[in-house]
Amino acid sequence: MVPTRWVKFIFAIFLLPACAILTQTFFTAFARAAVTQRLWAGEEFWFFSLGAVLWLIAFFGLPRPMLVYVFGHELTHALWVLLMGGRVSRFRVGREGGHVVTNRNNFWIALAPYFFPLYSILAIAAFGVLSLFLNMQPYGQLLYAAIGATWAFHFTFTCWMIPKNQTDLSDHGTFFSLVVIYLMNLLLLSVLLVLASPQITFAAFVADLLTNISNFTQRIVDLGERISRGAHHL
């Protein structure tokens, strides 16, 4: 029997090209939107950035709200347990840490707090619910700022906690966990970029992604042919 951790390590290696291709696509789309389509001039970008900057000031200049982070971390575990059809029998939260007792566990449940920005999702959900009863259009800027602040909350705490020997990562292989966390966060950023930029559509982003996949595949084929010709000459 091959250890599961070895299988995940090999799978993570095969995910690296996907990370590279999505990274290229994201930064190409971002550069195009920022330079040629003036993404930086839109209120979505400015209020999102304002929220993120305000949180960064708070994160580095004020006592960190550990209880808020731990609560969101453990609640995310619990929500993903329920999404996976499991049951939560105990939920404990404290400033020094917390834990969830459940009858189901997998890498999605373990890694969810590192790629699922719970408070950003809650901000969007709250705005959507209020929109059913009130005219929330004049307060759209507040939503962008809230998403910026809560996503920065997610990003800073994720970067801060990962080096602290988290068992969530080590239980499933640190390398595999980091690759999954990076890929899922980049997918989320890509979605936010499309939503925040009227000039970028999902269709255009997917078209760029498919082009980059095709180019990468062609480079692999060309490399294989060169290796084959070199081996034939030998």
C-alpha positions in Angstrom: 0.0 0.0 0.0 1.3 3.5 -0.9 1.0 6.0 2.0 -1.7 8.5 1.4 0.7 11.4 2.1 3.0 10.2 -0.7 0.1 10.2 -3.1 -0.9 13.7 -2.1 2.7 14.9 -2.5 2.8 13.5 -6.1 -0.6 15.0 -6.8 0.6 18.4 -5.5 3.5 18.2 -8.0 1.1 17.8 -10.8 -0.9 20.8 -9.5 2.1 23.1 -9.8 1.5 23.7 -13.5 -2.1 24.6 -12.7 -0.8 27.1 -10.2 1.6 28.6 -12.7 -1.0 28.8 -15.5 -3.6 30.4 -13.2 -1.0 32.8 -11.8 0.0 33.9 -15.3 -3.7 34.4 -16.3 -4.5 36.3 -13.1 -1.6 38.8 -13.4 -2.2 39.2 -17.2 -5.8 40.0 -16.6 -5.0 42.3 -13.7 -2.3 44.2 -15.7 -4.6 44.6 -18.6 -7.5 45.9 -16.4 -5.2 48.2 -14.5 -3.2 49.7 -17.4 -5.5 49.7 -20.4 -8.9 49.5 -18.8 -8.2 51.8 -15.8 -9.3 49.3 -13.1 -7.6 51.6 -10.5 -10.0 54.4 -11.4 -13.2 52.5 -10.4 -14.8 52.9 -7.0 -14.8 49.1 -6.5 -11.0 49.0 -6.6 -10.6 52.1 -4.3 -13.0 51.1 -1.6 -11.7 47.5 -1.6 -8.2 48.9 -1.3 -9.3 51.3 1.5 -10.8 48.4 3.5 -7.7 46.3 3.0 -5.3 49.1 4.0 -7.4 49.9 7.1 -7.2 46.3 8.2 -3.4 46.2 7.6 -3.0 49.2 9.8 -5.1 47.5 12.5 -3.3 44.2 12.1 0.2 45.6 12.5 -0.6 48.5 14.8 -3.2 47.2 17.3 -3.7 44.0 19.4 -4.8 41.2 17.1 -8.3 40.0 17.6 -7.4 36.3 18.2 -10.8 35.3 19.5 -12.5 36.6 16.3 -10.0 34.7 14.2 -10.2 31.5 16.2 -14.0 31.7 16.1 -14.0 32.1 12.3 -11.4 29.4 11.9 -13.3 26.8 13.9 -16.7 27.9 12.4 -15.3 27.4 8.9 -14.2 23.8 9.9 -17.7 23.2 11.2 -19.4 24.6 8.1 -17.3 22.4 5.8 -18.0 19.4 7.9 -21.7 20.0 7.3 -21.1 20.6 3.6 -19.4 17.2 3.5 -22.3 15.5 5.1 -20.7 15.2 8.5 -21.9 16.0 12.0 -20.4 18.4 14.6 -20.6 17.1 18.2 -18.4 19.7 19.9 -17.4 23.3 19.1 -14.9 25.0 21.4 -13.3 28.4 20.9 -10.8 30.4 23.1 -8.1 33.0 22.7 -5.4 30.3 22.8 -7.1 28.1 20.2 -10.1 25.9 19.6 -11.3 22.7 18.1 -14.2 20.9 16.5 -15.1 17.3 17.2 -16.8 15.7 14.2 -17.4 12.3 12.7 -15.9 13.3 9.3 -12.5 14.7 8.3 -10.6 15.3 5.0 -8.2 17.8 3.5 -11.0 20.1 2.4 -12.3 20.4 5.9 -8.8 20.7 7.4 -7.7 23.4 5.0 -10.9 25.3 4.5 -10.0 28.1 7.0 -6.9 28.9 4.9 -8.8 29.5 1.6 -12.4 30.2 2.6 -12.7 33.8 3.7 -15.7 33.3 6.0 -16.1 36.9 7.1 -16.1 38.1 3.5 -18.8 35.5 2.6 -20.8 36.7 5.6 -20.5 40.3 4.5 -21.7 39.5 1.0 -24.5 37.4 2.4 -25.6 40.1 4.9 -25.6 42.7 2.1 -27.7 40.3 -0.1 -30.3 39.7 2.6 -30.6 43.4 3.4 -31.1 44.1 -0.3 -34.3 42.0 -0.2 -35.8 44.6 2.2 -33.9 47.8 1.6 -32.4 49.7 -1.3 -28.7 48.9 -0.7 -27.4 50.4 -3.9 -26.3 53.6 -2.3 -24.2 51.6 0.1 -22.3 49.5 -2.4 -19.0 51.3 -1.5 -19.4 50.0 2.0 -19.7 46.5 0.7 -16.5 46.8 -1.3 -14.7 48.2 1.8 -16.0 45.4 3.9 -14.9 42.8 1.5 -11.5 44.4 1.3 -11.1 44.5 5.1 -12.4 41.0 5.7 -10.4 39.5 2.8 -7.2 41.2 4.2 -8.2 39.8 7.6 -8.3 36.4 6.0 -5.0 36.9 4.1 -3.0 38.3 7.0 -4.0 35.7 9.5 -3.5 32.9 7.0 0.1 34.1 6.3 0.7 34.6 10.0 -0.6 31.2 11.1 0.8 28.9 8.4 4.4 29.0 9.8 3.2 28.1 13.3 3.3 24.3 12.7 -0.4 24.0 12.1 -1.6 20.4 12.3 -4.3 21.2 9.7 -1.4 21.3 7.2 0.9 18.7 8.5 -1.8 16.0 8.9 -2.2 16.0 5.1 1.3 16.8 4.1 2.6 20.4 4.3 3.6 20.6 0.7 0.3 19.4 -0.6 -1.6 21.7 1.8 0.4 24.8 0.7 -0.3 24.0 -2.9 -4.0 23.6 -2.4 -4.2 26.7 -0.2 -2.3 28.8 -2.9 -4.5 27.5 -5.7 -7.8 28.0 -3.9 -6.9 31.5 -2.8 -5.8 32.4 -6.3 -9.1 31.1 -7.7 -10.9 33.3 -5.2 -8.8 36.3 -6.1 -9.6 35.7 -9.8 -13.3 35.7 -9.1 -13.0 38.9 -7.1 -11.0 40.5 -9.9 -13.7 39.7 -12.5 -16.5 40.9 -10.2 -14.6 44.1 -9.4 -13.8 45.0 -12.9 -16.6 45.8 -15.3 -14.1 45.4 -18.2 -13.3 41.8 -17.4 -15.8 39.0 -18.0 -15.7 35.4 -16.9 -15.8 34.4 -20.5 -12.7 36.5 -21.3 -10.8 35.2 -18.3 -11.6 31.6 -19.2 -10.5 32.3 -22.8 -7.2 33.6 -21.5 -6.9 30.6 -19.2 -7.5 28.2 -22.1 -4.9 30.0 -24.2 -2.3 29.7 -21.5 -3.1 26.0 -21.0 -2.7 25.5 -24.7 0.6 27.3 -24.8 1.9 25.4 -21.8 0.8 22.1 -23.4 2.6 23.0 -26.6 5.8 23.8 -24.7 5.6 20.4 -23.0 5.1 18.7 -26.3 8.0 20.6 -27.9 10.2 19.7 -24.9 9.3 16.0 -25.2 10.1 16.0 -28.9 13.5 17.6 -28.3 14.3 15.0 -25.6 13.1 12.2 -27.9 15.4 13.5 -30.8 18.3 13.8 -28.4 17.8 10.3 -27.1 17.5 9.0 -30.7 20.9 10.6 -31.6 22.5 8.9 -28.6 
